[in-house]
């Protein structure tokens, strides 16, 4: 099974594997982020842009809910350049933009002599036995397609590792980055500050900054969740692959107690 089926050059259909955690009748945004990453990379290759340019920042705006009707994706170069380039990918469903992602491609140079990070490491994904469902109250096709584990700490703090064996697009190879980005939106919900049966806190966006390209199938996150007193929250995560930290992910939340 795959999350998406390609129906044309720019047209796709979501499968039940994309079912959302807040509402299984809507798509989870995580696979869509992976798809937009893949199509942005394809556009890059088709334009024969210098392969030394790699994504450094991916910023996603969630403009509305996604159903299971067919949708199109349009990719546009916003700011061309030889050392930096800004590319926008937009998912359009039922005639309206539903998700918009902007990616900064950046030139690589050899800074191996000074490479390093102050981010702390977390225990690797082989440290404990993994289990389906991640032990949370979440449901939906996407969550059910994930395997991994989480290690809660104090309230709203903890780390987790997860991966999936589900294809992003049926019978279509994708890069490791696209597969990785297709998992990242689970950072909001993987460690909870409040049970989602009592409070809803969907994210309106996702911004990832990566200082190196991730490797392998596992995505790890050291997560901090904050709720303000005004109905606004944030999930901030240090993102890891099996070799250590690769960058960060932040999501702004709308926090609403269930009535």
MOUR-V854772 format. One record per pair of residues at least 4 apart in sequence whose C-alpha atoms are under 8 Angstrom apart, sorted by the first residue. I is the first residue (numbers start at 1). J is the second residue. D is the distance in whole Angstrom. If there is no record, write none. Layout:
BEGIN
i | j | d
I | J | D
I | J | D
END
This chain:
BEGIN
i | j | d
1 | 17 | 8
1 | 166 | 6
1 | 167 | 7
1 | 170 | 7
2 | 15 | 7
2 | 17 | 7
2 | 166 | 5
2 | 167 | 4
2 | 168 | 6
2 | 169 | 6
2 | 170 | 5
3 | 14 | 6
3 | 15 | 5
3 | 16 | 7
3 | 17 | 5
3 | 18 | 6
3 | 31 | 7
3 | 166 | 7
3 | 167 | 6
3 | 168 | 5
3 | 169 | 6
3 | 170 | 7
4 | 12 | 6
4 | 13 | 6
4 | 14 | 5
4 | 15 | 6
4 | 168 | 6
4 | 169 | 5
4 | 170 | 6
5 | 12 | 6
5 | 13 | 5
5 | 14 | 6
5 | 15 | 7
5 | 169 | 6
5 | 170 | 5
6 | 10 | 8
6 | 11 | 6
6 | 12 | 5
6 | 13 | 6
6 | 169 | 7
6 | 170 | 7
7 | 11 | 5
7 | 12 | 5
7 | 13 | 7
8 | 12 | 7
10 | 72 | 5
10 | 73 | 5
10 | 74 | 7
11 | 70 | 7
11 | 71 | 6
11 | 72 | 4
11 | 73 | 7
12 | 70 | 6
12 | 71 | 6
12 | 72 | 6
13 | 68 | 7
13 | 69 | 7
13 | 70 | 5
13 | 71 | 7
14 | 18 | 7
14 | 27 | 8
14 | 68 | 6
14 | 69 | 8
14 | 70 | 7
15 | 19 | 8
15 | 68 | 7
16 | 141 | 6
16 | 142 | 8
17 | 140 | 8
17 | 141 | 4
17 | 142 | 5
17 | 144 | 8
17 | 145 | 7
18 | 27 | 5
18 | 28 | 6
18 | 31 | 7
18 | 140 | 8
18 | 141 | 6
18 | 142 | 5
19 | 23 | 7
19 | 24 | 4
19 | 25 | 6
19 | 26 | 6
19 | 27 | 5
19 | 28 | 6
19 | 140 | 5
19 | 141 | 4
19 | 142 | 5
19 | 143 | 8
20 | 24 | 5
20 | 25 | 7
20 | 26 | 5
20 | 27 | 5
20 | 28 | 4
20 | 29 | 8
20 | 139 | 8
20 | 140 | 5
20 | 141 | 7
20 | 142 | 6
20 | 143 | 8
21 | 28 | 7
21 | 138 | 6
21 | 139 | 5
21 | 140 | 5
21 | 141 | 8
21 | 142 | 7
21 | 143 | 7
22 | 138 | 8
22 | 139 | 8
22 | 140 | 8
22 | 202 | 8
23 | 140 | 7
24 | 139 | 8
24 | 140 | 5
24 | 141 | 7
25 | 67 | 7
25 | 68 | 8
26 | 65 | 7
26 | 66 | 6
26 | 67 | 5
26 | 68 | 7
27 | 65 | 7
27 | 66 | 5
27 | 67 | 6
27 | 68 | 7
28 | 32 | 8
28 | 66 | 8
28 | 142 | 7
29 | 33 | 6
29 | 185 | 7
30 | 34 | 7
30 | 181 | 7
30 | 182 | 5
30 | 183 | 6
30 | 184 | 6
30 | 185 | 5
30 | 186 | 7
31 | 35 | 6
31 | 168 | 7
31 | 182 | 5
31 | 183 | 7
32 | 36 | 6
32 | 182 | 7
33 | 37 | 6
33 | 60 | 8
33 | 101 | 8
33 | 181 | 6
33 | 182 | 5
33 | 185 | 8
34 | 38 | 6
34 | 168 | 7
34 | 178 | 5
34 | 179 | 6
34 | 180 | 7
34 | 181 | 5
34 | 182 | 4
34 | 183 | 7
35 | 39 | 6
35 | 168 | 7
35 | 169 | 8
35 | 178 | 7
35 | 182 | 7
36 | 40 | 6
36 | 73 | 8
36 | 89 | 6
36 | 90 | 8
36 | 91 | 8
36 | 101 | 7
37 | 41 | 6
37 | 177 | 8
37 | 178 | 5
37 | 181 | 7
38 | 42 | 6
38 | 174 | 6
38 | 175 | 7
38 | 178 | 5
39 | 43 | 6
39 | 75 | 8
39 | 89 | 8
40 | 44 | 6
40 | 75 | 7
40 | 87 | 7
40 | 88 | 8
40 | 89 | 6
40 | 103 | 8
41 | 45 | 6
42 | 46 | 6
43 | 47 | 6
43 | 75 | 7
44 | 48 | 6
44 | 49 | 6
45 | 49 | 6
45 | 51 | 8
49 | 53 | 8
50 | 82 | 7
52 | 106 | 8
52 | 107 | 6
52 | 108 | 6
53 | 83 | 7
53 | 84 | 7
53 | 105 | 5
53 | 106 | 5
53 | 107 | 4
53 | 108 | 6
54 | 105 | 5
54 | 106 | 5
54 | 107 | 7
54 | 108 | 7
55 | 103 | 6
55 | 104 | 6
55 | 105 | 4
55 | 106 | 6
55 | 210 | 8
56 | 103 | 7
56 | 104 | 6
56 | 105 | 6
56 | 106 | 6
56 | 209 | 6
56 | 210 | 5
56 | 211 | 7
56 | 212 | 8
57 | 103 | 6
57 | 104 | 5
57 | 105 | 7
57 | 207 | 7
57 | 208 | 6
57 | 209 | 5
57 | 210 | 6
58 | 101 | 7
58 | 102 | 6
58 | 103 | 5
58 | 104 | 7
58 | 207 | 6
58 | 208 | 5
58 | 209 | 7
59 | 101 | 5
59 | 102 | 5
59 | 103 | 6
59 | 205 | 7
59 | 206 | 6
59 | 207 | 4
59 | 208 | 6
60 | 99 | 7
60 | 100 | 6
60 | 101 | 4
60 | 102 | 7
60 | 205 | 5
60 | 206 | 5
60 | 207 | 6
61 | 99 | 6
61 | 100 | 5
61 | 101 | 6
61 | 204 | 6
61 | 205 | 5
61 | 206 | 7
62 | 98 | 6
62 | 99 | 5
62 | 100 | 7
62 | 204 | 5
62 | 205 | 6
63 | 97 | 7
63 | 98 | 5
63 | 99 | 5
63 | 100 | 7
63 | 204 | 8
64 | 97 | 8
64 | 98 | 5
64 | 99 | 7
65 | 98 | 7
66 | 93 | 7
66 | 98 | 7
69 | 93 | 7
69 | 94 | 8
70 | 93 | 7
71 | 91 | 7
71 | 92 | 6
71 | 93 | 5
71 | 94 | 7
72 | 91 | 6
72 | 92 | 5
72 | 93 | 7
73 | 89 | 7
73 | 90 | 5
73 | 91 | 5
73 | 92 | 6
74 | 89 | 6
74 | 90 | 5
74 | 91 | 7
74 | 92 | 8
75 | 87 | 7
75 | 88 | 6
75 | 89 | 4
75 | 90 | 7
76 | 87 | 6
76 | 88 | 5
76 | 89 | 6
77 | 85 | 8
77 | 86 | 6
77 | 87 | 4
77 | 88 | 6
78 | 85 | 8
78 | 86 | 5
78 | 87 | 5
78 | 88 | 7
79 | 85 | 5
79 | 86 | 5
79 | 87 | 7
80 | 84 | 7
80 | 85 | 5
80 | 86 | 6
81 | 85 | 5
82 | 107 | 8
83 | 106 | 6
83 | 107 | 5
84 | 104 | 7
84 | 105 | 5
84 | 106 | 5
84 | 107 | 6
85 | 104 | 6
85 | 105 | 5
85 | 106 | 7
86 | 102 | 7
86 | 103 | 6
86 | 104 | 5
86 | 105 | 6
87 | 102 | 6
87 | 103 | 5
87 | 104 | 7
87 | 105 | 8
88 | 100 | 7
88 | 101 | 6
88 | 102 | 4
88 | 103 | 6
89 | 100 | 6
89 | 101 | 5
89 | 102 | 6
90 | 97 | 7
90 | 98 | 7
90 | 99 | 6
90 | 100 | 4
90 | 101 | 6
91 | 97 | 6
91 | 98 | 6
91 | 99 | 5
91 | 100 | 6
92 | 96 | 5
92 | 97 | 4
92 | 98 | 6
92 | 99 | 7
93 | 97 | 6
93 | 98 | 6
111 | 115 | 6
117 | 245 | 8
119 | 238 | 8
119 | 245 | 7
120 | 245 | 8
121 | 244 | 6
121 | 245 | 7
122 | 159 | 7
122 | 222 | 7
122 | 244 | 8
123 | 127 | 6
124 | 242 | 6
125 | 161 | 6
125 | 218 | 7
125 | 220 | 8
125 | 242 | 7
128 | 149 | 8
129 | 149 | 8
130 | 147 | 7
130 | 148 | 5
130 | 149 | 5
131 | 135 | 8
131 | 147 | 6
131 | 148 | 6
131 | 149 | 6
132 | 144 | 7
132 | 146 | 6
132 | 147 | 5
132 | 148 | 6
132 | 149 | 8
133 | 138 | 8
133 | 143 | 6
133 | 144 | 6
133 | 146 | 7
133 | 147 | 6
133 | 148 | 8
134 | 146 | 8
134 | 147 | 7
134 | 148 | 6
134 | 149 | 5
134 | 150 | 6
134 | 190 | 8
135 | 149 | 8
135 | 150 | 8
136 | 190 | 8
137 | 195 | 8
137 | 196 | 7
137 | 197 | 8
138 | 143 | 7
138 | 196 | 8
139 | 143 | 6
139 | 144 | 7
140 | 144 | 6
141 | 145 | 6
142 | 146 | 7
145 | 164 | 6
145 | 165 | 8
145 | 166 | 7
146 | 162 | 7
146 | 163 | 6
146 | 164 | 5
146 | 165 | 8
147 | 162 | 6
147 | 163 | 6
147 | 164 | 6
148 | 160 | 7
148 | 161 | 5
148 | 162 | 4
148 | 163 | 6
149 | 160 | 6
149 | 161 | 6
149 | 162 | 7
150 | 158 | 7
150 | 159 | 6
150 | 160 | 4
150 | 161 | 6
150 | 190 | 7
150 | 191 | 8
151 | 158 | 6
151 | 159 | 5
151 | 160 | 6
152 | 156 | 8
152 | 157 | 6
152 | 158 | 4
152 | 159 | 6
152 | 191 | 6
153 | 157 | 5
153 | 158 | 5
153 | 159 | 8
154 | 158 | 7
155 | 192 | 7
155 | 193 | 6
156 | 191 | 6
156 | 192 | 5
156 | 193 | 4
156 | 194 | 8
156 | 223 | 8
156 | 224 | 6
156 | 225 | 5
156 | 226 | 7
157 | 191 | 6
157 | 192 | 8
157 | 193 | 8
157 | 222 | 8
157 | 223 | 6
157 | 224 | 5
157 | 225 | 7
158 | 191 | 6
158 | 222 | 6
158 | 223 | 6
158 | 224 | 7
159 | 191 | 7
159 | 220 | 7
159 | 221 | 5
159 | 222 | 4
159 | 223 | 6
160 | 190 | 7
160 | 191 | 8
160 | 220 | 6
160 | 221 | 6
160 | 222 | 7
161 | 218 | 6
161 | 219 | 6
161 | 220 | 4
161 | 221 | 7
162 | 183 | 8
162 | 218 | 6
162 | 219 | 6
162 | 220 | 7
163 | 183 | 7
163 | 217 | 6
163 | 218 | 5
163 | 219 | 6
164 | 217 | 8
167 | 171 | 8
168 | 172 | 8
168 | 174 | 7
168 | 179 | 7
168 | 182 | 8
169 | 173 | 8
169 | 174 | 8
174 | 178 | 6
174 | 179 | 7
175 | 179 | 6
176 | 180 | 6
176 | 214 | 7
176 | 215 | 7
176 | 216 | 7
176 | 217 | 8
177 | 181 | 6
177 | 213 | 7
177 | 214 | 6
177 | 215 | 8
178 | 182 | 6
179 | 183 | 7
179 | 217 | 8
180 | 184 | 7
180 | 214 | 7
180 | 217 | 7
180 | 218 | 8
180 | 219 | 7
181 | 185 | 8
183 | 219 | 7
184 | 219 | 8
184 | 249 | 8
185 | 206 | 7
186 | 190 | 6
187 | 191 | 7
187 | 221 | 7
187 | 223 | 7
187 | 235 | 7
187 | 237 | 7
188 | 202 | 8
188 | 203 | 7
188 | 225 | 8
188 | 235 | 6
188 | 251 | 7
191 | 223 | 7
191 | 224 | 8
191 | 225 | 8
192 | 225 | 7
193 | 225 | 6
193 | 226 | 8
194 | 198 | 7
194 | 199 | 6
195 | 199 | 6
196 | 200 | 5
196 | 201 | 8
197 | 258 | 8
198 | 257 | 6
198 | 258 | 5
199 | 255 | 7
199 | 256 | 6
199 | 257 | 4
199 | 258 | 5
200 | 254 | 8
200 | 255 | 6
200 | 256 | 5
200 | 257 | 6
200 | 258 | 7
201 | 233 | 8
201 | 253 | 6
201 | 254 | 5
201 | 255 | 4
201 | 256 | 6
202 | 253 | 6
202 | 254 | 6
202 | 255 | 7
203 | 251 | 6
203 | 252 | 5
203 | 253 | 4
203 | 254 | 6
204 | 251 | 7
204 | 252 | 6
204 | 253 | 6
204 | 254 | 7
205 | 251 | 5
205 | 252 | 6
206 | 249 | 7
206 | 250 | 6
206 | 251 | 5
206 | 252 | 7
207 | 249 | 6
207 | 250 | 5
207 | 251 | 7
208 | 247 | 7
208 | 248 | 6
208 | 249 | 4
208 | 250 | 7
209 | 247 | 5
209 | 248 | 5
209 | 249 | 7
210 | 246 | 6
210 | 247 | 4
210 | 248 | 7
211 | 246 | 6
211 | 247 | 6
212 | 246 | 5
212 | 247 | 7
213 | 246 | 7
214 | 240 | 8
214 | 241 | 6
214 | 246 | 6
215 | 241 | 6
215 | 242 | 7
215 | 243 | 8
216 | 241 | 7
216 | 242 | 7
218 | 241 | 6
218 | 242 | 7
219 | 239 | 7
219 | 240 | 6
219 | 241 | 5
219 | 242 | 8
220 | 239 | 6
220 | 240 | 5
220 | 241 | 6
220 | 242 | 8
221 | 237 | 6
221 | 238 | 6
221 | 239 | 5
221 | 240 | 6
222 | 237 | 5
222 | 238 | 5
222 | 239 | 7
223 | 235 | 7
223 | 236 | 6
223 | 237 | 4
223 | 238 | 7
224 | 235 | 6
224 | 236 | 5
224 | 237 | 6
225 | 233 | 8
225 | 234 | 6
225 | 235 | 4
225 | 236 | 6
226 | 233 | 5
226 | 234 | 5
226 | 235 | 6
227 | 231 | 7
227 | 232 | 6
227 | 233 | 4
227 | 234 | 7
227 | 255 | 7
228 | 232 | 5
228 | 233 | 6
231 | 254 | 6
231 | 255 | 5
231 | 256 | 6
232 | 252 | 7
232 | 253 | 6
232 | 254 | 5
232 | 255 | 6
233 | 252 | 6
233 | 253 | 5
233 | 254 | 6
233 | 255 | 6
234 | 250 | 7
234 | 251 | 6
234 | 252 | 5
234 | 253 | 5
235 | 250 | 6
235 | 251 | 5
235 | 252 | 7
235 | 253 | 7
236 | 248 | 7
236 | 249 | 6
236 | 250 | 4
236 | 251 | 7
237 | 248 | 6
237 | 249 | 5
237 | 250 | 6
238 | 245 | 7
238 | 246 | 8
238 | 247 | 6
238 | 248 | 4
238 | 249 | 6
239 | 245 | 6
239 | 246 | 6
239 | 247 | 5
239 | 248 | 5
239 | 249 | 7
240 | 244 | 5
240 | 245 | 4
240 | 246 | 5
240 | 247 | 7
241 | 245 | 6
241 | 246 | 7
END
